[in-house]
Amino acid sequence: MGLNITQQCYLQKMGIDIYVPRQDHAADVVAAIGQVHTPVDTGIDRPEWESLRKQVAACTKCELHKGRIQTVFGVGNVNADWMIIGEAPGRDEDQQGEPFVGRAGKLLNAMLHAIGLQREQVFIANILKCRPPGNRDPRPEEVVCCEGYLKQQIAMIKPKIILAVGRIAAQNLLKVDTPIGQMRGNRYEYPEGNIPVVVTYHPAYLLRSPGEKRKSWQDLQMAMKIYNSLI
């Protein structure tokens, strides 16, 4: 059994050459893709969720609020099985109020499609809700100010699996300083809820280093196999 046409299409969009995987592994991955649960209730009318959204929009806990156009709360299905967590908003995200837009967002969408997921099925958020100036790395005190919001989002959504996208997201979510190259390929647990966490490269990094895209595909395959074992 090989990859289906849809998978092949999105792997090509990711810039990954199509190849025929080992027979046993291919069967596992394609079977897992066929079992993705599709949440239908977005839950966006939940009062506690809207209250949190308003808190984030009005937040002045750190200096980043002074330079933002708007906060980037997150987007997607509030009852999603999958939660994607990135670093911080960039220029496009700050302008549009949505995480992972522009070229990096398109690549993330292709990555999700490659494992049978639509952007609307998952929930996408960031470690920070405001853009750091010049797209610099988040400072520790900024992460501390924002992490309560992310914890509440995770607690409300109760995802079955978290995909930590990029070094900053992975290290801050798991409270480690391990290089991302050493983190990927392993299963971690989000401590508050024992939720499996898989680490992969940030789409923006993959755009700069296309040779690493195949590694991200391997990470996605591992995440899908973990998810499939939970449903």
N, C-alpha and C positions, 0 to 999 in steps of 0.2 A: 504494500500500500504506500502511495506517495503523497506528497502535498497536493491539496486540491487547488483548483484554478484560482479561487479567491486568495488563498494564502500565497500562491506564486506571484500574483499581481502585487500584493502589498509588500512582499519581500523584495520585489523588483523596485518598488517605490522607495524602500529603505536603502536601496543601493547594494543589496546582497545578491550575489550570484546564486542562481538556482542549482541545487545539487540534490542527488538522491541519498537521503540518510540511510543508516543501517535499518534493515527490515524491522527488527524488534522495536527499536526506538521510535521509528516513524509511526508504527501502529499505536503506540502509547500516546504520542502527541496528538495525532489526528483524532483518536477516540476522545481525548480530553477536550479538544476544541469543540467537539460535537455535543458536549455536556455542559456548556456554559449556561448558567442560570441567568435569565433576563428579567430583572426587576421591572415592575410596571408602575408601582405607586411611587411617585417622586417625593411625596411627603412634605412639599414645600409650604403647606399651610400650617405646619406644626408651630404653635405659639412660641415654644422655647427656642426653636431654630431661628425664627424671625427676630426674637429678642437678642440672640447672640449676634445675628447679622447687624443689627442696629448698634450694638456695643462696639463691634469692630469698626463700623463706619464712622463712629464718633471718637475713636480711640486717640488719645494724646499721651500715651504712656512713655513714649520715647521721642527723640528728636526727628525721627523719620516723617512724622506727620506734617512737619513744616514744609517739606518739599514735594509731597505727593499730590497728584491730581485726584486720585481716589484710592480707596483701599481695594484690595483684591481678596475677597472673602473665600472664593472657591466656586466651583461649578460642577453640576452633574446631578446624579441621582442620590438623594439623601438616604435611600435604603439600599445602596449599592453593596454588592459582595466585595468589590474591588475598590481600594482607595489608592490613588496615585499621589505621592507627596514629593514636591520639588523644593527648590531653594528659596527663591524670592522673586517678586515681580520684576520684570525688565521694563524698558521704555514702552513697548507695545502693550504690555499687560497693564501698566499704570494708566495708559490712555483709554484702554477698552474696559478695564475693570474685570478681566477674565484671565485666569492663568493659562500659560502655554498657548499663546497665539503666535502668529508670524511663522517663520520657517521652522523653528523648533516645535511649535505646536502642530504643524502639518506632519512632521516626522513622528511625533508622539502618536498622533492619530493613526499613522500607518503602522506603527509598532503594535498598537492595540488591535487594529484590524487583522494583523497577521496572526493573532491568537484568537480571533473570532469575537472580539469585543468592539462595540461602538462607543464613541466618546460619551454618548448620553447614558450609557449603562453604568459607568464608573463615576466616582466622585474625585475631582482633582483639586488639590489644595497645595499650599506652600508653607514652609517653615515660618516665613515672614508674610505679613499682610500688606506691607508698604514697600515701595521700591527704594533700595539703598542708592544714594547718589553715584552716578557713574557706573552703576551695576557692580559695585565692589562687593566683596564677601560680607555677609552679615556679621556684626560684632556680637560678642557674647551677651552683652547687656540688652541688645535688641532682641535676640532670640529668647531671653528670659521673659521679656515683656510680652512677647507674642505666644509663647508656648502654651499658656493657659487656654487661649482660644482654640488652638489646634487640638489640645487634649479633649476639650469639650466636643469638638466636631467628631473626633474618633469615637468618643463615648456615645454620642447620639447615633451615629451611622452604624456602629458595630460591624465593621467590614470583616469578611472572612479572611482577607489577605491584604497586605499593604505592599506596594511597590515603591521603594525609596529610590528616587531618580536623582543621581548625582552625589558627589562627595559630601557637600554641605548638608543635604537632606539626610543622608544615611548616618553621618557622624552625630548630628544633633538629635535625630530621632532615637538612636540607640545609645547615646551618651558614650561614644568611643572616639578615639583619634586614629583608628586604623586606616591606612590608605585604601582607597576604593578598590584598587586592583587586587588587594588581599581580601576585601570583604565580599566581592561578588563570587558567586558559585557556592555560597553557604546559606543555610537557612537560619534566620534569627527570629527572636520573639519580641514583639512590642511588650514591654513589661506590664503595662496597665491594660490587662485584658488577654494576655497570652495570645496575641494575634501574630501569625507568621509574617515575617518581613523578608522580602527578597530585594537585594540591592543591584542596581544596574547603572550604566552611564547616563548622563544627562544628554538629551537630544542635541543641545547646543554644542556639547563636546563632540558628539558623533558627527556633526556637520563639519567640524574642524578636523576630525580624525576619522574619516570614513572607513579606514581599515579596521576599526574596532567594532563596526556594526555587527559583525558575525558573533562577537562575544555577547552583545546585547540580545541577539536572537537566542543564544543559549540560555541567557538569564530568563528570558520570557518563557522559554520551554520549561525550565525548571519551576517557575512560578505557576504555570498552568498545571503541571503535574502535582504540585503541592495542593493547589486549589481543588483539583479533581479528587484528591484523597480525602477532602473535607466535606464533600457534598454527597 
